[in-house]
Amino acid sequence: MSRRTDYFNDPAAPKANSIVPAVTAFVVNDAGDVLLERRSDNGRWGMPGGVQEIGENIAGTVVREVLEETGIHVEVVGLVGIFTDPGHVIAFADGEVRQEFSLCFRARPIGGEIKVSSESFAVRWVPRAELDSLDISPTTRRRLEEGFRNAEVPVIS
């Protein structure tokens, strides 16, 4: 059983009881491949990221989470968008039901080597052409599309 269940515009979804600032990182290497992990909490492929901790700024959250989850050191270089869809709720095994509040940052790799963490089954650089063949949530697909679109103005939704 997964430790989290994502609901997307599902009338049967439980009611949200929290909103937590979280980040995801859109990290692309020189070959144009995007850094993804196959998450251990739901088995799907996603961008590295996580919750901001007290005492750190949001860029620090991105750097810490990417390093912890993938072994890759990154530098934050921009904002893809702010994603706060109330139709996307995440139910955790402990009873928390979180409404999405995700800041998706553009980051570039500056070092490190890929490694798997306790939060992932696999971590790898994925060519853009392979994305359609992977099990990726609808909200992550949207963030990836917006990241590759590379608009000057971040998405706010």
N, C-alpha and C positions, 0 to 999 in steps of 0.2 A: 504494500500500500504506500502511496506517495505521502510525503509530509506536507504537501501543499496541493491545492486544487484551484486552478484558474477558471473563472467564469467570465464569459464574454456576452453581454447583453442577454443573459439567461434569466427569464422570469422566476426560475426555481432557485436562483442563487441566494445564499444567505445574505442577510443585511449587514453592510459594513459596520464595524465598530471601532475602526481606527484609520488614521491617515499618518503615514510615516515618510519623511523625506528620504528618497532613495535615488541612486544613480545607476546608469548603465553607461558603458564605454563603447563607442564606435571606433575601433582601432583597426587601421588598414596599413599593411606593410607596403614596401616599395613595389612589390609585384601586383598590388591591387587586391590582395586577399584580405579577408576580414577575420579577426580573432574571435572564435566562438568556443563555447564549452558545452558539453552535454551534461546537463545539470543532474546531480544525484537526488534532488528533492522531487523532481517530476519526470525525469528521463528525457526531456526535450532539449533541443539546442537553443542556446541563448547567448547574449552578450554578457561579458563579465560585469558585475556590479553588486551593489548592496546598499545597506542603510548607513546614513551618516551617523557618526558617533560624537558624543559630547566632547568638545575641546578641539575638534578639527574643522577646517574650512572645507567647502564642498569639493574643491579641486583636490585637496588632500584625500578625501574619501575616494575619489576616482582612482588616484594613484595607488592607494593602499589596497582597495578591493581588486584591482587588476593584478597587482603583484601577488596578493594572497591566493587568488583563484587560478592564476595562469602561469606565474613565474616570470611574466614580462613586465619590465619597467617602462612606464609611459610618461609622456608630458601632455598635459591638457592644452589643446590649441583652439578650442571653440565649442560652441553649443549647437547641437543638432536640433534640440527642441525640449519642450516641457510637455509631458504627457500625463493628463489627470482625468482620464475618462471614467466617470462614475459607473459606467456599464461594465468596467473591468474590475472585478473584485477577486481577491486571493484569500482562500480559506486555509488556515494552517491547522495542523493537528492539535495544537494547544488551545484552540477555540478563537484565536484572533481571526477576524475577517477584515482585511485591509482594502480600502479603496486605493486604486493606483494613484501614485504621485511620484513620477519618475522624471528626473532630469537626465537627458541623454547627451553626453559630452563627446566631442570629437577629440581623439587622442592619438598621438603617434608613438610608435615603439622606439625606445632609445637604448634598450639592452635587455639582458636576461635570457633565459632559456625556458621553453615551454615545459611545464610540469603540471601534473594533475593534483588537485587538492581534495580534501574531504567533501567539498561542495560539487565535485564534478567526477564523471566517469571517464571523460575524455576532453582534451583541449587541443585545438589545432587551428592552423590558418586555412580558411575555406575560400576557394575560388568563387567569385560571384556566380559563375555558371552552375555551381553545385547547390546553391541555396534552395532552389525549388524542390530538390530531392530530399531535403532534411525535414524532420519533424520540428517545426518552429511555430511558436504561438502567433496568433494574428497581431498582437500588439508589438511583438519583437519584429515581425516582418515589416510592420509600418515604420518602426525606427530604422531598420536597415535600409528600406526604400528612401526614407528622408535623408539618411546619412549619405547614400550614394548620389542622391539628387544634388547634394552640395549647394543648397541655396544660400544666398547671402544673409537672409533673415531667418532666424530659428522659427520652427513651428511652435505654436502655443495652442494646445488643445486640451 
